[in-house]
Amino acid sequence: MIERRPAGELGRFRNDWLNARYHFSFSAWRDPARMGWGALRVWNDDEIAPKTGFPPHPHQDMEIITYVRAGAITHRDSLGNEGRTAAGDVQVMSAGSGIRHAEYNLEDEPTSLFQIWIEPGSAGGAPAWGARKFPKADRSGAFIPLASGRADDAEALPIRADARVLGATIQADDTVVYGLAPGRHAYLAVAAGAVELNGLRLEARDGAAVIDEAELRVHALEDAEVVLVDTL
């Protein structure tokens, strides 16, 4: 089963510095049919105006993965961590027993990103943050783990959940394949370009919720970039 979630039908929020689309219920936008997908709870598509951002605010018991599509985001938190994550790279914050953080676009251009929240396998634990570069050339033609709770995904940023966040860049007319184990949920979003997922067309910034599909075949109709979450 694959359910397409067109970008134009996602939840929306806009103010003078943030233009957001919500794949799942978030903040004041509520859709009882879209409260999550397995352990995946939030997938926000944010565009943040230059020299603005999210002031300090708390989180607890959530794995928060930020995939930057354009521009860069600067993170600061109550543990003293600070870092700039640029387009194509990823940061992970394990909120654990509690953490406060801020995220700012300090650039001279808008920053666009996916922010993905996954429920952890257990509550509590010491909070943590980390970031890593993932050159797009290294994930050309294949799904590469970006953040993962699996020990064998040694190059991925660690998360405290039975889940994987993967990225792929696909040249036009090429296909990448991902095997989905029984009982697992997958959610795919198109960061750029257009693809067919098992024959279903998806445009840029569309999402697709997947279950009971043993194999995901992503065929690029034009040069494309996709992000995939595989979780219980």
N, C-alpha and C positions, 0 to 999 in steps of 0.2 A: 504494500500500500504506500503510495506517495501522494501527499497533499501539497499542491503548489500554494505558496503564500505570496501573491504579487506585491511588489513594493508599494503600489498605489493603494492597497487595501490594508496596510499595516497601521497600527496605532500611531498617532501623531502628537507631537508637542513642539511648539515654537515660541521663543521669546526673542529679545534683542541680540542674544549671543549664542543661542543653542537651537539647532534645527534637528530634531530627533524623530526617528521612526522606531516603533516597538514591535518586534516579532511576537512577543508574549506580553501579557498584562504587566504593567509597570506604572508606578506612581499613580496619578489620577486616572489613567486609562485602564479600563477593565473589560475583558472579554472572558466570560466563564469557560468558553471552549479553548482558550489559549492561556492556561495558567502555568504551563510548562510542558516539557516533553521528556519523560523519564526524569533523570536527575538534573536535566537542563532547565533552569528556571528563568533566565533572562537572556535575551539577545537584542541589544540596542544598536542601532545604526545612527551614530551621532556625527554632526558637523558642528565644530566649535569655532567661533569667530576669533580672529587674531587678538592677542593680548587679553584674553578672557579665560574663564574656566570654572571648574567646580571648587568652591572654597572648602576648607576642612570639614569633614563629616565622618561619622562612625560607620563601621561594618562589623559584623560578627557572624561566624559559622557560615562562610561562603568562600568558594574559590572563584576569584574574579580575574578573568583573562582579557587583556586588551590587545587587539590586533589593529595596528595603525595602517590605514590605507593611503593617506596622503598627509603631508606635513609632519608634525611631531607633537608628542605630549610629554610634559614634565611632571613627574610624580614627586610628592613630598609626604612623609608620614611621621607618626608619633614615635616610631622607632629610630628616627634620624636618617632613614634612607632617603636618597634623592637621586633621580636619574631621568634622562631624556631618552624617549623611545621614538625612533623615526620610522618613516614609512617602510612597510614590509617586515618590521620587527615586532616583537611580542614582549609584553610584561605580564607577570602573574603576581597577584597578591592573595595569600592565604590569610583570611581574616581571623580565623581561629577564635580564641577567647575574647578578642576585641582589638581594634586598631582604628585610629583616625588617619585620614589621608586627604590630600588635595591633588587635583589634576588640572594643570593649566596649559593652555596653548600660548606659549611665549613667542611664537613665530610671527612673521609678518604676513602670513597667508593662512587661510582656513585649514584646520586639521579635521580629517574625517577618519573615523575608526569604528570597528565593531567592539562592543564590550559584552562579554559573555560571562554569565554567572552559572556555576554548577554547584549543587548541594554536595557538601563533603560526606565522606563515608561515616564520620563520627564527629560529634560536637567537641568544641574546646581545642586545646593545644595552643602552643605559642604561635603568634602571628608571624608572618614572613613575607618578604617581597623579593622579586628578582626579575631581570630582563635579559634578553639575548637577541643578537642579530641573526636573522634567517635570510640570507641572500636569495632573491627570487630565482637566480640561475640554478641554485642547488636543489630546488624543488620543481624544476621543469620536467613535466611528463610523469610525475609520480606524487602520491600523497606522502608528505613528510610530517612526522609528529612534531608539533610545536610546543605543546604542553600535554603532560600525560601522568596518570597515576600508575602506569605499568613500569616495572623495574627494567624491562628489556628495551624500553624507549630511552636509552641512556643519554641521547643528545637533546632530548626535549626538556623544557622547564618542568619541574615536578609540581604536581597538584595532589591534593589529598582526597581523591575521588576515583572510583572505578570508571574512568572516562579518558578519552583522548581528544585533543583538538589538533586537527591536521590541516595543512595547506598545500595547494598545488597550483602551479601555473601551467597552462595548456595551450600549445600553439594551435592555430586554426586547423581543423580537420583531424587533429589527434584525439585520442581517447585514453583516459586513465580509469583504472578499475580498482574498486575497494570491496573486500569481502566483509559482510556484516553477519556476525554470529547470531544464532537463534535467540530471541528474547531481547536483543539489543535495540535501542532507539538511535536513529541518526537524524541529524539536522544539517542541511547544506545551505549555504548562502553564497550568492555570486557577488564577489567583490568588484569584478570588472568583466566586460564582455558578455557573451551569450553562449549558453550551453544547452545540450539535451541530457537530461538525467533519466536513464532507462527509457528514452524516447520522448520524455516530457520536456518541452521547451521552457527554459528559464532565462529571463533577462537580467541585466545588471541590477543588483540589490534585491532581487527576488529571493525568497527562501523556499525550502521544501522539507516537510516532515516525513520521515521514512520509517517504516517498521515492516517486518515480515518480508523483507527482500534480501535474498542471500547474497546478491551482488549488486553493487552500484556501478554503473557504467556512465561516466561523464564524458560526453563528446563535445568538443569545442566547435561552435559554429563560427567563431572568430577568436582571435587571441583572447584568452580568458584567465581569470584568477578566482579560485574558489576556496572557501573555508568550510570544514566539515567537523562536526562533533559526533562522536560515537560514545554512547553511555547506556547504562542500565535504564 
